[in-house]
Amino acid sequence: MNGIYVSFGLYFVGMLIVGIYFYYKTKSASDYILGSRSLPPAVAALSAGASDLSGWALMGLPGAIYAGGFGNVWIIVFTLLGVYLNWTLIAPRLRVLTEAFNNAQTIPEYFANRFGNNRLLRTVSAAVTLFFFTLYVVAGLSGGAVVFEKTFDISYESALFVGSIAIISYTFLGGYLAVSWTDFFQGMMMAASMLVVSLTLYFLFGGAQGTYQAANLGSLSWANFKPELGWGLGLLSLSGWCIGYLGQPHVLVRFMSVRRASDIKTSRRIAMIWSTVTMLSALGVGFLGAVYFKDSPLPNGEAVLIALSQALFNPFVAGLVIAGILAAIMSTIDSQLLVCSTTFSEDIYRTYIRKNASDKEILTVSRLSVLVLSIMGIYMAYNHRDSTLLSMVAYAWGGFGAAFGPVILLSLFWPRMTGAGAIAGMVTGAVVVVVWKQLKGGVFEMFEVVPGFAAALLAIVAVSLLTKEEIPAVPLDSKG
């Protein structure tokens, strides 16, 4: 146990040092909110991946494969496709246009500027951001608490408090640059943790032949997912992990902050390599973990990586692996807290409360917002400990994917789109996700982002064609 404490101690000290370093580097609100658009390609790629894949990739996904079998590999297929499309279609144009439209610092500000200073659109998008990110933060804080609970054998409540303090500290201090650089290092820890455990299992079972025999790979089915929907609708449901990528604000801001638009191609290559290694390792951990524990099944499949690290390695190495899990969770929560705080300070406080607020005042409001949102998240996580990490993440993911995805996509590629159409699509997507989530059975078992995304697209096109607005010219030929 002492080895685990040492590993965790080193990890936390390292993250805190990064936070303190960037506290002194952060001189303006622009630094705190978007890092003054200065991220190198590798930092942008890994911080985007780490803030996105997070704890659901190291706990939720292996847990789904552990409990549900090989059919869940489709989550990996569609997620990797989503990563590629996001960096290829969205990133280059979003980087150029957010700067072109009055140097927009947040997604709601970009929406408003893109459609002629549309304050209503900015308000609606800010409200959607705060609503769904609250759910996302709850999922992350709850996942972090489970890690501490299983590792140190302490109560969930104590674990929730300790883990939250660790995350809040460096986000509060260093802002966007601290979050991005800690996510960069956390991303490397995530990939290393998953890869080490999956390779250890592979060699433990005797290489390719031994793994094939032990896991009975010849009997696997790729179709054992969502049996109530059947093959076709089940596959369509899982495609939501692809289309949902287009609307995740904590990923989109990474595209906005890349140092130069020309760096995006390099970032995309790094992101694809990192994501592929991480997700294939998650597959190995979940599937081979089920084989390893087949005689003594785990009560909670989402803890399979923790259980394997404790069973396979000495305490110090196990501590490093588990720190990788915590890194995954922290890398998402810090990004979400920062997006929420900057959305409040820029899109609500500066827009409606103090229009002439100074940079120093906005910086203070952003930091205070991190604390307030964290307290709200801790309270809600305290009352949602029985929900699975993957289910909570999927709900928030679906909400953003349906509400923001179609608006982002068409705002970058369709000049005829209007602000009224954007509002209609955003509201439609969010409402369909929330309503669909409450319905059970049959077709309503489909991932809610799919019907939400389709309904939002239709709403945007229909309302845009029925309305006319003075829309700023969009350099759609620009590819960065």
ABEGO torsion letter per residue (X at the ends): XAAAAAAAAAAAAAAAAAAAAAAAABABAAAAAAGGGABBAAAAAAAAAAAAAEAAAAAAAAAAAAAAEAAAAAAAAAAAAAAAAAAAAAAAAAAAAAAABGGBABAAAAAAAAAGGBAAAAAAAAAAAAAAAAAAAAAAAAAAAAAAAAAAGBBAAAAAAAAAAAAAAAAAAAEAAAAAAAAAAAAAAAAAAAAAAAAAAAAAAGEAAAAAAAAGAAABBAABBGAAAEAAAAAAAAAAAAAAAAABAAAAAAAAABABAAAAAAAAAAAAAAAAAAAAAAAAAAAAAAAAAAABBBABAAAAAAAAAAAABBAAAAAAAAAAAAAAAAAAAAAAAAAAAAAAAAAAAAAAABAABBAAAAAAAAAAAAAAAAAAAAAAAAAAAABBAAAAAAAAAAAAAAAAAAAAAAAAABAABBAAAAAAAAAAAAAAAAAAAABBEEAAABBAAAAAAAAAAAAAAAAAAABBBBBBBBBAABAX
